[in-house]
Amino acid sequence: MTTLIQVNQVAKDFGTVPVFQDISFEVCPGRHLALLGPSGCGKSTLLRLVTGLDVPSAGDIRIEGELASSAKKILIEPHERKIGMVFQELALWPNLSALDNVLLGMARTSQPHRERRTTAREVLKICRLDGLENRVPAALSVGQQQRVALARALALRPKLLLLDEPFTGLDLTLKAEIFKEIRRLARDFDLTLLLVTHDPLEARGLTSEALVLEKGGCCEQGNLEDLLANPVSATLRAFVANLSRAPET
Amino acid sequence: MGIAAGLLLAAAPVIVAALALSGGGESAQSSGFLDTGFGPAVLRSLKVAAGVWFVAVLVGLPAGLFPALYSIPLRRTLLGLVALPLLVPSFLWAVGLSMLRMALGLPADNILGGFSGTVLAFSATAVPLVTLATYVAGRRITQGEADAARLAGGERHLIFCVARSVFPMAVVAGLLGSILTLSDPGPGQILRFGGAASHILVSFAAQYDFALATRQSLSLAVIVLVLAVPAAIWLSPRMASGLLARQTKSVALSERSTLAWIGLVLLAGIIGMTSVLPLAGLLQPLGNGVPVVRALVTVGRTLGDTVLLASIAGVVGTGLGFSLALCAGRRRRWQIVLLGGALVLFALPPALSSLGAIHLAAIAPPTLDSLTRGQFTVGTIEALRLFPLGAVLAMRAFGTGSPDWTAAAAVHGVPLGKYFLRVLVPWVLPTAGITVVLIALLATADVTTALLLSPPGGGSLPLAIFTIMANAPEALVGALCLLYVGGAGILLAGVSGILRRQERKRP
């Protein structure tokens, strides 16, 4: 089985400010991974390195075995990495309708325009947005906007879907509904998820494996349930402590 | 690199003027130019600038603070009316005050003339500048901050806290307003308190002494820079932070009726002081009949040049400002460099750029006359002076977008041109339209540049008013001034309409 992503001893700094160093992990097909850690630990920065939006200061990143980024070099452009991404604030282009958002996201695909339109409509339908294709993001509910962002990412038929804390600020019901949707889409599209979150509960809802970033490095990684059974990082220890304090029902 | 090139381009006429002076062209008077009465004139200008700064902060700060916190009836309309004098030549207000003084039979050294009259005429632009800057700064107070202040000490404490927070912005806006008075000859000349800018105009336009005028302009520029550079250094980083979109919600407007009424009275007072008073003066001579035909003939004669000048200045200034803002992007360091440079260039006397352009026209081959003389030159020089407005508005427009839009485009491989045309241009287009209108209005409002550069027989409507006002019947001058103010008002209402629609559309 080819590894989808291989991150080898990656470090990142902004000038004299180090963000993290010596991070290594792999993402294998079908094994959803969560990048956990407190705010400001560099989770989103690590995700930007994986997408190729930013360059690592040291180490290298391979996509399906091919060298994509090495120290201070981008070898494979972001759009050539076959990665879908849902951004923290969704990053929907505000003046374009849901359909146009998906279509513009497919600008580099080799399909003829008519086929591309059909694909975009199909993806929107799969994401349960049929009938809402012509609405601009501001005219959609938060949940519908999440789905447009998902549809735009899925239209490229990626093997890996990166989720950069897209559930921040959502209520529990909506979050549960979107989790269910993402699990279904992951199954239908044969997707592997790489989720960035500070909330182990969110990670539990979508992924089976986790890597915890803390104090500028990787604190622990492995099967999420195993990690929770024996937490080492402050993030997971706090989570487990809170769980044990919850009243029994 | 792009920013440095853009700023250099904008400063080019000023550099040319300085080089022309250093390269010779000494006049009989220019070696002892302080003896020509320029020194006392500079002192008069500084006195007026200090007076304007004091009045602007004293009146503008409370007037901007209350509408930022309280639900004032007709708030938007009143704020729009407050902004009107910013887009009208300051000398029109001086003409209005002068006519009012004469109608009331008051002597020339009355409150509506001399030093106080000049301060009042200049306050028509400086007070709205401070009011609007304070209002914008006040709207940046978050609901949480306001609630915390209210809990700590009630409504009075909130007002005190917000006043303290917006005070530096009001002071700097007042300083900018007062710096601009140093370069404006109109009100001082009309209200008999002529300053340095009037002297420069006389040196070139009446005495035809290029070297003397340039030397005086450079001296004035040094004074302006002494004031403008510290202000730019202080203001630029703050503006760069302020131009970015914020996730926090602005404080909700409170319904407290007494405080809202105080705000209403303050705004109405400003409109009365800056607009109604001079407009009453302009209306007064029309009581004996309106010279409609003569006014329309003058408007018709100058309309082509006015529109041409305004269009060139608006389009070129907006293009340059938006291009430079695009070059700066979201890099804070470059934003600060651009803002600092733009503020300093904006504060420089417009006469200096005009004199540089005149020198260029003199040394350029005659085949380039169509480019170096006429309305094209006036429009371009105005654009180079007013591009900072475009840069600031563009940075604000780009700043309200999400940086993730570009990241999403990169992940999806959206070609740059397509991203630019489909996402970025539609996003900033309303702001660009507003900027074109504002720069066009401000360009036509500046008579110094038009007076120095317009070819004989040509010129904009304000320039025509400025040149005929000493000899033409008062009724004609009043009618022409009112026509210009009316036109500016209509354009301002259009801008306000676009802004409202844009606000409703924003996600």
Interface residues (C-beta under 8 A of the other chain):
Chain A: R48 T51 G52 L53 E77 P78 H79 E80 I83 G84 M85 F87 Q88 E89 L90 A91 W93 P94 N95 L96 D100 L104 G105 M106 A107 R108 V136 P137 A138 R152 L156
Chain B: G401 S402 D404 W405 A407 A408 A409 A410 V411 H412 G413 V414 P415 K418 Y419 R422 V423 P426 W427 K505 R506 P507
